[in-house]
């Protein structure tokens, strides 16, 4: 019988997107959504302790809205923040901003040691080239949104917004989040082609990426394109899916 000492661990890399914690006015439903997320995060935490989980990527829109002040952050979802802080002491965690993430400043970086990226990132995992992006702004003819995103992330505007009382400011941020969703849904309904998939095709064919990982569309998708793969992680509003990559390939898993 083979000794457990010689058992070979298979490293896992995790990808989570579009949890939208805080969505809707029904706090009980939101808490259930967070409970399901915490089960997955606990699994990652345990694997990180054993050396199996190697990295966690949050590919945008962890919260349905987020705006932090110098001394104040939104009060809900502290369980998730605490779990991420613990995971980060064990493995790297990286956070890509999504279209609902305009209010991030320094909290994640300074308090949790989790870097926040406003743009796309490239990584090499197990010898494979990964291009990781939330996906907002990559729909066809999405110039209007790109302009709006630049405005909403403007440092001067965010500084001015920070002078609004948190109770009012966070309420406004939640309303703006709903507007962003309505805009995205209306854009998707009009699109006859999937701009995110077209973007992935170009990255795979032109720049030889093995995997292009995105969220934003809220539809889990795993398409082979030539020698590469386009992965959409789905969401935590309907599909409750996330990604796991190991030596056997990429897997879309259900929470």
VEXVEX-145592 format. One line per 10 residues: their letters; for each residue y, z, x of N, C-alpha, C, CB. Coordinates in steps of 0.02 Angstrom, whole numbers. Each point is the difference from the previous one (the first is absolute). Glycine has a CB too. Layout:
A) Y:Z:X:Y:Z:X:Y:Z:X:Y:Z:X ~ ...
This chain:
XXXXXXXXXX) -60:0:43:60:0:-43:62:0:44:-62:62:-92 ~ 109:-107:77:60:-6:41:43:62:-8:-3:-125:-12 ~ 28:149:67:44:58:-1:68:-18:-28:-62:48:98 ~ 92:-1:-135:68:-12:-27:50:-9:56:-29:66:-101 ~ 10:-40:161:45:-5:57:13:-72:19:-41:110:41 ~ -10:-153:-53:6:-70:19:24:-44:-57:-90:18:82 ~ 106:12:-139:24:-39:-57:68:-30:17:-63:74:-80 ~ 70:-138:65:61:-36:17:47:2:-60:-62:-75:81 ~ 120:103:-72:50:3:-53:33:-68:-10:20:122:24 ~ -10:-141:-86:34:-63:-15:72:15:-17:-107:-53:-41
XXXXXXXXXX) 155:32:82:70:17:-13:26:-33:-63:18:13:123 ~ 21:24:-162:30:-25:-61:75:1:5:-98:42:-65 ~ 129:-97:41:73:-5:-4:17:-9:-74:11:-52:118 ~ 34:93:-144:14:2:-71:69:-29:-17:-74:101:-9 ~ 77:-133:-49:61:-32:-25:10:19:-73:-13:-96:83 ~ 71:124:-99:16:20:-68:68:-28:-19:-69:107:11 ~ 75:-134:-71:63:-30:-21:11:11:-74:-11:-86:90 ~ 75:88:-109:20:-1:-70:-31:55:-42:14:-122:11 ~ -10:183:15:-23:58:-39:49:15:-57:-58:47:102 ~ 122:-57:-89:53:9:-50:-3:70:-32:-2:-123:-23
XXXXXXXXXX) -7:173:66:2:69:-26:68:13:-32:-82:38:89 ~ 81:-10:-148:62:12:-37:14:-51:-53:43:54:100 ~ -85:-105:-105:11:-52:-51:-8:28:-70:-41:-87:81 ~ 88:69:-125:-5:21:-70:26:70:-11:-97:-76:-13 ~ 105:94:-50:26:65:-18:-55:50:-17:103:-56:-41 ~ -165:34:40:-56:44:-16:-23:33:64:-35:-73:-98 ~ 55:135:109:-16:36:61:-75:11:7:113:56:-4 ~ -148:-45:-52:-72:13:3:-37:-62:28:10:80:-98 ~ 9:-140:75:-32:-61:24:16:-10:74:7:-50:-115 ~ 54:64:134:21:-6:70:-40:48:44:115:-36:-37
XXXXXXXXXX) -126:96:12:-38:50:38:-73:-23:9:76:91:-43 ~ -104:-122:-9:-68:-26:6:-4:-56:52:-20:29:-121 ~ 72:-71:123:2:-52:51:2:30:70:60:-76:-81 ~ -19:128:88:3:33:65:-66:34:18:123:17:-17 ~ -157:12:-32:-64:31:12:-50:-50:29:21:81:-93 ~ -22:-142:66:-46:-51:25:19:-21:71:-18:-41:-117 ~ 82:38:130:22:-17:68:-20:55:49:96:-65:-47 ~ -89:128:26:-16:55:45:-75:2:17:95:64:-49 ~ -137:-87:4:-72:-4:16:-11:-48:58:-30:25:-120 ~ 64:-83:119:-7:-49:54:31:27:64:3:-93:-84
XXXXXXXXXX) 55:125:79:31:28:60:-42:55:30:112:-29:-47 ~ -144:69:5:-44:52:26:-60:-31:38:35:76:-95 ~ -61:-130:68:-54:-36:35:24:-24:68:-49:-36:-110 ~ 109:8:113:27:-23:63:11:59:48:56:-97:-59 ~ -32:152:32:11:60:42:-66:24:31:97:33:-73 ~ -149:-31:33:-65:23:26:-26:-49:53:-24:55:-110 ~ 31:-119:97:-23:-50:49:42:4:64:-39:-74:-94 ~ 103:88:86:43:6:59:-23:60:43:97:-52:-64 ~ -116:106:32:-24:58:37:-64:-15:39:52:73:-86 ~ -95:-115:56:-63:-16:33:7:-57:50:-59:39:-102
XXXXXXXXXX) 118:-71:103:11:-56:46:-16:-67:-28:-24:77:89 ~ 5:-79:-153:-19:-64:-31:62:-40:-23:-109:52:-36 ~ 155:-19:1:62:-34:-21:48:-2:59:-16:39:-120 ~ 45:-97:132:42:-10:59:73:-11:-15:-98:-48:54 ~ 115:25:-115:69:-19:-13:9:-7:-75:10:-60:112 ~ 48:79:-137:18:-10:-70:65:-39:-4:-59:107:-34 ~ 58:-162:-4:60:-40:-13:19:8:-73:-31:-83:92 ~ 93:104:-105:27:1:-68:43:-62:-6:-1:129:-8 ~ -22:-177:-33:30:-66:-1:52:-6:-57:-106:-49:50 ~ 148:99:-55:57:-3:-46:-12:31:-68:31:-102:59
XXXXXXXXXX) 23:125:-89:2:26:-68:-50:57:-12:37:-112:-37 ~ -39:158:83:-40:61:-12:28:36:-61:-27:10:123 ~ 93:-8:-128:34:31:-58:31:-55:-42:22:106:65 ~ -15:-92:-130:32:-50:-43:75:-3:15:-86:21:-89 ~ 114:34:111:68:0:26:5:56:51:48:-47:-109 ~ -5:38:158:10:51:51:71:-4:25:-121:-5:34 ~ 155:62:-38:65:6:32:5:70:27:53:-87:-76 ~ -41:91:141:5:65:32:72:15:21:-119:-11:40 ~ 137:74:-44:65:24:23:-10:37:66:43:10:-120 ~ 10:11:150:-6:33:65:-41:64:-6:110:-48:34
XXXXXXXXXX) -103:83:-90:-36:64:-9:-48:-1:-60:98:57:52 ~ -104:-113:-86:-38:-2:-63:-44:-62:-2:92:64:-59 ~ -154:-56:36:-43:-56:-16:-25:9:-72:-35:-15:123 ~ 8:-37:-156:-27:9:-67:-54:55:-2:24:-121:-23 ~ -24:161:-29:-40:61:-2:-74:-13:-15:101:60:-37 ~ -116:-115:2:-69:-14:-18:-40:-27:60:37:-22:-118 ~ -102:25:112:-47:-31:48:1:33:68:16:-106:-60 ~ -2:171:61:-3:36:64:-72:5:25:102:66:-33 ~ -150:-69:-12:-70:2:22:-16:-61:42:-32:64:-103 ~ 56:-122:82:-12:-61:38:36:3:67:-13:-65:-107
XXXXXXXXXX) 75:87:107:38:5:62:-35:48:48:107:-24:-62 ~ -131:81:36:-35:48:43:-64:-29:28:49:91:-67 ~ -87:-129:27:-62:-30:24:15:-52:54:-53:20:-112 ~ 105:-60:102:18:-50:51:20:34:65:37:-78:-90 ~ -1:134:84:20:37:60:-62:24:39:106:36:-57 ~ -157:-13:20:-61:24:34:-38:-58:31:-6:95:-81 ~ 1:-151:45:-34:-59:28:34:-23:63:-37:-34:-115 ~ 104:37:114:38:-25:58:-13:43:62:88:-43:-78 ~ -106:105:71:-17:41:59:-65:-22:31:61:95:-50 ~ -100:-136:14:-66:-21:23:-1:-73:23:-50:83:-77
XXXXXXXXXX) 84:-126:40:0:-73:15:69:-28:-13:-123:-9:-30 ~ 138:-51:57:64:-32:-15:5:-20:-74:4:-42:118 ~ 55:50:-146:16:-22:-67:64:-41:5:-56:101:-55 ~ 57:-161:26:59:-42:1:18:-21:-71:-29:-42:116 ~ 93:41:-131:25:-12:-68:46:-61:1:-9:123:-28 ~ -9:-175:-10:43:-58:-9:39:8:-65:-82:-75:64 ~ 146:62:-61:41:5:-60:-15:-57:-48:90:58:67 ~ -93:-40:-133:-9:-50:-52:64:-8:-39:-121:28:-7 ~ 117:-63:-48:60:-13:-40:23:61:-40:-34:-119:-7 ~ -6:173:6:21:62:-33:18:54:52:-74:-28:-97
XXXXXXXXXX) 79:9:160:9:47:54:69:-1:32:-121:-11:21 ~ 172:-8:-59:65:-10:31:33:65:23:13:-100:-72 ~ -37:158:48:35:62:15:-29:40:58:29:3:-117 ~ -74:-32:157:-26:36:58:53:4:55:-116:-39:-29 ~ 120:98:60:47:10:55:-38:27:61:96:21:-81 ~ -98:44:89:-30:29:61:-56:49:-14:110:-15:54 ~ -121:32:-117:-46:55:-15:-71:-13:26:68:24:-101 ~ -96:-82:85:-69:-14:22:-5:-1:76:-19:-66:-106 ~ 67:37:138:-2:-6:73:9:68:34:44:-117:-9 ~ 5:155:-13:18:62:35:-44:59:-21:116:-43:9
XXXXXXXXXX) -135:47:-72:-38:58:-24:-75:-11:1:97:29:-71 ~ -119:-91:60:-72:-14:-3:-25:-39:60:9:1:-124 ~ 37:-25:165:-18:-42:58:-34:-64:-22:-12:103:69 ~ 33:-129:-127:-26:-63:-26:56:-52:4:-82:60:-78 ~ 74:-111:120:53:-50:5:6:-43:-63:-19:-3:124 ~ 80:-15:-140:15:-42:-58:23:-68:26:31:100:-73 ~ -61:-154:49:18:-67:21:33:-37:-58:-95:-2:84 ~ 153:-26:-73:35:-37:-52:-24:-72:-5:99:73:17 ~ -137:-96:33:-26:-69:0:-75:-1:11:110:-40:42 ~ -136:-19:-30:-72:-10:10:-20:23:70:1:-97:-81
XXXXXXXXXX) -65:111:89:-25:21:65:-63:-40:18:48:116:-17 ~ -62:-119:82:-60:-33:25:-40:51:40:57:-113:4 ~ -122:113:-16:-44:47:36:-65:-35:19:51:98:-63 ~ -82:-73:116:-67:-23:18:-49:58:-11:46:-83:85 ~ -95:71:-129:-50:51:-17:-69:-28:12:77:51:-86 ~ -114:-17:128:-69:-21:16:-3:-73:23:-43:83:-83 ~ 95:-103:120:1:-67:27:24:-54:-48:-91:36:72 ~ 113:-17:-132:24:-47:-50:76:6:-9:-111:5:-59 ~ 143:-63:50:73:-1:-10:17:12:-74:13:-79:98 ~ 29:130:-110:21:17:-67:75:-12:-8:-93:86:-8
XXXXXXXXXX) 111:-116:-48:70:-5:-20:5:41:-65:19:-117:54 ~ 23:168:-54:4:47:-55:70:0:-29:-90:72:51 ~ 95:-84:-116:65:-4:-34:-8:25:-71:37:-97:72 ~ 16:126:-99:-4:20:-71:-6:-62:-44:68:104:24 ~ -29:-155:-10:-3:-62:-39:62:-15:-39:-119:19:-7 ~ 164:29:0:62:-14:-38:42:-50:40:-2:115:-54 ~ 33:-161:17:41:-52:31:-39:-61:22:74:89:37 ~ -140:-89:-47:-41:-56:22:-21:-45:-58:-39:70:94 ~ 60:-53:-154:-11:-46:-56:43:-62:11:-26:96:-79 ~ 6:-151:50:37:-62:9:70:6:-30:-108:-65:-1
XXXXXXXXXX) 157:37:36:70:-1:-24:24:71:-18:-18:-116:-44 ~ 5:163:90:18:70:-13:63:21:38:-121:25:-20 ~ 167:-72:30:61:15:38:41:54:-34:0:-117:42 ~ 3:115:-108:39:49:-37:-24:71:13:21:-85:-87 ~ -86:94:89:-26:67:13:16:22:72:-91:-20:-84 ~ 85:-26:131:13:18:70:72:23:9:-86:-83:37 ~ 133:52:-73:70:21:2:7:70:-30:38:-120:-7 ~ -71:131:-51:2:65:-33:-29:54:44:-8:-56:-112 ~ -48:41:146:-32:49:44:46:19:57:-112:-46:-30 ~ 147:-3:57:46:14:55:57:46:-23:-28:-111:51
XXXXXXXXXX) 51:100:-112:53:43:-27:-25:71:-11:52:-101:-55 ~ -111:108:24:-26:66:-16:-17:41:62:-44:-48:-106 ~ 29:14:161:-17:35:61:60:6:48:-117:-41:-12 ~ 175:21:-11:60:5:41:16:73:15:43:-107:-50 ~ -33:123:114:10:69:20:63:31:-31:-59:-26:106 ~ 111:-14:-110:63:25:-29:-10:17:-74:67:-68:82 ~ -101:23:-118:-12:13:-70:-44:61:-9:10:-123:-23 ~ -62:131:64:-43:58:-5:38:64:15:-98:-71:32 ~ 144:68:16:40:59:17:44:19:-59:0:-33:121 ~ 30:-15:-153:42:14:-59:-43:29:-57:78:-93:33
XXXXXXXXXX) -138:65:-42:-44:23:-53:-21:73:12:-41:-118:-18 ~ 37:137:82:-23:67:17:49:54:-22:-61:-49:97 ~ 122:30:-113:49:49:-23:-8:16:-74:78:-41:88 ~ -120:4:-123:-14:15:-70:-47:60:-2:16:-122:-36 ~ -7:166:-12:-44:58:-5:-72:-24:-6:92:68:-55 ~ -140:-34:90:-69:-23:-1:-30:-8:-70:-12:57:108 ~ 28:-12:-154:-28:-7:-68:21:-66:-32:1:125:-12 ~ 61:-145:25:24:-63:-27:-23:-59:42:101:60:-46 ~ -97:-52:112:-19:-55:45:-72:-20:-7:86:39:78 ~ -131:9:-81:-71:-16:-8:-14:-31:-68:-30:94:78
XXXXXXXXXX) 66:-71:-129:-7:-30:-66:21:-74:2:22:112:-55 ~ 34:-127:89:22:-69:7:-52:-41:39:121:38:-3 ~ -149:-9:57:-50:-35:40:-60:-18:-43:38:62:103 ~ -58:-17:-147:-57:-15:-44:16:-57:-48:-36:120:8 ~ 98:-122:-33:19:-56:-44:2:-66:38:66:80:-71 ~ -42:-78:133:2:-60:42:-70:-24:16:109:37:49 ~ -156:10:-42:-69:-18:13:-28:-40:-59:-14:102:70 ~ 30:-80:-130:-23:-37:-59:29:-70:-2:-10:107:-61 ~ 73:-114:81:31:-66:3:-33:-46:51:106:52:-35 ~ -125:-23:92:-34:-39:51:-67:-26:-26:57:67:90
XXXXXXXXXX) -93:-24:-127:-65:-20:-26:8:-56:-52:-45:116:20 ~ 94:-109:-64:12:-51:-51:17:-67:33:40:89:-80 ~ 0:-87:133:17:-62:35:-62:-32:30:115:46:25 ~ -156:-5:9:-60:-26:32:-48:-29:-51:13:84:91 ~ -23:-49:-147:-46:-24:-52:24:-66:-29:-31:118:-26 ~ 96:-125:14:26:-62:-28:-7:-57:50:80:65:-70 ~ -70:-51:135:-8:-51:51:-73:-23:4:95:50:64 ~ -142:-3:-65:-70:-17:4:-22:-43:-59:-21:106:63 ~ 49:-92:-122:-19:-38:-60:21:-73:5:10:105:-67 ~ 44:-118:105:25:-68:6:-31:-39:58:106:41:-49
XXXXXXXXXX) -138:-5:95:-27:-33:59:-65:-37:-17:52:88:72 ~ -54:-153:-56:-61:-39:-10:-44:2:63:61:-75:-80 ~ -32:95:136:-37:7:62:11:70:28:10:-124:23 ~ -60:148:12:3:67:30:34:-4:68:-104:35:-63 ~ 168:-15:65:37:-5:63:-29:45:54:101:-26:-66 ~ -131:82:47:-29:44:50:-60:-33:34:40:100:-65 ~ -81:-133:25:-59:-34:28:22:-58:44:-68:33:-100 ~ 119:-70:79:26:-55:41:26:26:66:29:-64:-103 ~ 6:121:101:24:31:61:-59:18:46:101:45:-62 ~ -154:-17:32:-59:19:39:-33:-62:31:-18:99:-75
XXXXXXXXXX) 15:-153:38:-29:-62:27:36:-22:63:-34:-33:-117 ~ 100:38:116:39:-22:58:-13:47:60:88:-48:-77 ~ -92:112:64:-13:48:54:-69:-11:31:76:82:-56 ~ -124:-97:14:-69:-8:25:-7:-67:36:-43:71:-94 ~ 70:-124:65:-8:-67:30:46:-9:60:-32:-45:-112 ~ 94:68:106:48:-13:53:0:50:56:67:-52:-86 ~ -79:116:71:5:52:50:-67:34:14:117:18:-35 ~ -170:-43:4:-69:21:15:-12:74:-14:-4:-89:86 ~ 35:115:-139:-17:68:-20:-68:1:-34:123:28:-13 ~ -160:25:26:-65:7:-31:5:29:-71:-50:16:113
XXXXXXXXXX) 100:28:-123:10:32:-65:74:4:-15:-107:66:14 ~ 125:-85:-74:68:11:-26:-7:48:-59:43:-116:38 ~ -14:176:-30:-7:53:-49:66:10:-37:-89:56:71 ~ 87:-57:-138:60:12:-39:-17:39:-63:50:-106:45 ~ 2:129:-79:-7:32:-65:47:-36:-48:-29:113:53 ~ 69:-76:-89:56:-25:-40:-22:-35:-65:62:-13:106 ~ -114:-28:-104:-20:-38:-60:-39:42:-50:-2:-102:71 ~ -23:160:-50:-38:44:-44:-66:-32:-23:107:52:-37 ~ -133:-99:75:-63:-33:-17:-44:-3:62:57:-68:-91 ~ -112:105:92:-43:-2:59:-27:-71:10:-32:120:-18
XXXXXXXXXX) 34:-142:81:-19:-69:15:-27:-3:71:87:-46:-79 ~ -139:7:90:-31:-6:65:-24:-72:8:-35:122:0 ~ 77:-164:31:-12:-72:5:-10:-20:72:67:-20:-103 ~ -120:-15:117:-9:-29:67:39:-64:5:-114:52:10 ~ 154:-57:42:42:-59:12:-15:-24:71:92:40:-80 ~ -130:-93:87:-20:-23:66:-41:53:35:102:-72:7 ~ -78:91:52:-34:53:38:28:69:-12:-24:-85:86 ~ 70:91:-134:32:64:-13:-8:21:-72:80:-24:90 ~ -49:81:-106:-4:28:-67:69:22:-24:-118:38:23 ~ 132:-54:-87:58:28:-33:-25:56:-45:63:-111:3
XXXXXXXXXX) -35:171:7:-19:59:-38:60:25:-39:-88:30:85 ~ 80:-20:-151:50:36:-38:-33:65:-24:61:-107:-36 ~ -29:163:49:-31:65:-9:-3:24:-72:39:26:112 ~ -5:-60:-158:1:24:-69:49:57:-9:-118:-35:-12 ~ 105:79:-36:48:54:-13:-37:61:-27:90:-84:-24 ~ -49:135:6:-27:62:-28:26:11:-71:-8:49:115 ~ 28:-104:-148:20:3:-70:-55:-27:-45:119:-13:35 ~ -157:-36:-9:-54:-31:-39:-65:-3:40:85:-67:-64 ~ -82:38:124:-62:-13:36:-26:60:40:36:-118:8 ~ 9:162:14:-19:58:41:-44:-22:59:7:75:-101
XXXXXXXXXX) 21:-119:142:-38:-27:56:38:12:65:-51:-88:-74 ~ 13:88:128:29:7:67:-45:-38:48:52:113:-27 ~ -30:-120:90:-37:-39:49:-29:43:55:73:-94:-25 ~ -131:72:49:-31:32:58:-27:-55:46:-30:104:-68 ~ 47:-100:132:-22:-49:49:-44:35:51:104:-70:-17 ~ -162:40:31:-44:25:52:-30:-60:37:-26:106:-66 ~ -23:-95:107:-28:-53:41:-36:-54:-40:-12:83:91 ~ -6:-67:-153:-33:-50:-43:49:-42:-39:-97:77:-9 ~ 161:-60:10:50:-39:-36:46:42:-43:-80:-94:0 ~ 114:61:-46:48:35:-44:-32:11:-68:98:-52:60
XXXXX) -85:111:-88:-31:19:-64:55:24:-48:-109:30:59 ~ 110:-57:-119:42:26:-53:-42:52:-39:68:-109:-9 ~ -44:170:6:-39:54:-30:38:31:-58:-55:22:110 ~ 18:5:-157:28:32:-59:6:76:11:-48:-91:-73 ~ 103:119:50:9:72:5:-41:36:-52:115:-17:44
